[in-house]
Amino acid sequence: MQFLVTDIKFDFNSDMPDYYSVSFDDQQLIINDNLGVWEADDEDDLVEEITANAGWCILSLDYEIQLK
């Protein structure tokens, strides 16, 4: 299935040490890099794919299923 990810929020404020902090500009780059069309088996697979790509846990995700 193809999913069009239109909005995503990552957990950039988790309980990590300060040396893992990410600037606002870098946060925006990470978000923008993960928007768009993704290929996945289902919603759970989509979350796993994006999490693996971004390296950050997802707090919320908005998407549309793309019909072929």
C-alpha positions as CSV (number, residue, x, y, z in Angstrom):
1,M,0.0,0.0,0.0
2,Q,1.1,3.6,-0.5
3,F,0.5,6.2,2.2
4,L,0.8,10.0,1.7
5,V,2.2,11.3,5.0
6,T,0.9,14.9,5.3
7,D,1.9,15.7,8.9
8,I,4.1,14.1,11.5
9,K,5.2,14.9,15.1
10,F,8.2,13.3,16.6
11,D,9.1,13.0,20.3
12,F,12.1,15.4,20.2
13,N,11.5,16.3,23.9
14,S,11.9,12.8,25.4
15,D,13.9,12.2,28.5
16,M,17.3,12.1,26.7
17,P,20.5,13.8,27.8
18,D,21.2,17.3,26.5
19,Y,23.8,16.1,24.0
20,Y,20.9,14.5,22.1
21,S,18.9,17.8,21.8
22,V,18.0,18.8,18.3
23,S,17.7,22.4,17.2
24,F,14.4,23.7,15.8
25,D,15.8,23.9,12.3
26,D,17.1,20.3,12.5
27,Q,13.7,19.2,13.8
28,Q,12.0,20.8,10.7
29,L,14.5,19.1,8.4
30,I,13.7,15.7,10.0
31,I,10.0,16.3,9.7
32,N,10.2,17.4,6.1
33,D,12.4,14.4,5.2
34,N,9.7,12.1,6.3
35,L,6.7,13.7,4.6
36,G,5.5,12.4,1.3
37,V,4.6,9.0,-0.1
38,W,5.7,5.8,1.7
39,E,5.3,2.2,0.8
40,A,4.1,0.0,3.7
41,D,2.0,-3.1,4.4
42,D,-0.3,-1.3,6.9
43,E,-0.3,1.5,9.4
44,D,1.9,-0.3,11.9
45,D,4.4,-1.0,9.2
46,L,4.3,2.7,8.1
47,V,5.1,3.8,11.7
48,E,8.0,1.3,11.9
49,E,9.4,2.4,8.5
50,I,9.3,6.1,9.4
51,T,10.7,5.5,12.9
52,A,13.6,3.5,11.5
53,N,14.3,6.2,8.9
54,A,14.1,9.2,11.2
55,G,15.5,7.6,14.4
56,W,12.8,9.3,16.5
57,C,9.6,8.0,18.0
58,I,6.4,9.2,16.4
59,L,3.9,11.1,18.6
60,S,1.3,11.6,15.9
61,L,0.9,10.9,12.2
62,D,-1.5,12.1,9.5
63,Y,-1.7,10.3,6.2
64,E,-4.0,9.4,3.3
65,I,-4.0,6.0,1.7
66,Q,-3.2,6.4,-2.0
67,L,-5.3,4.5,-4.4
68,K,-3.7,3.3,-7.6
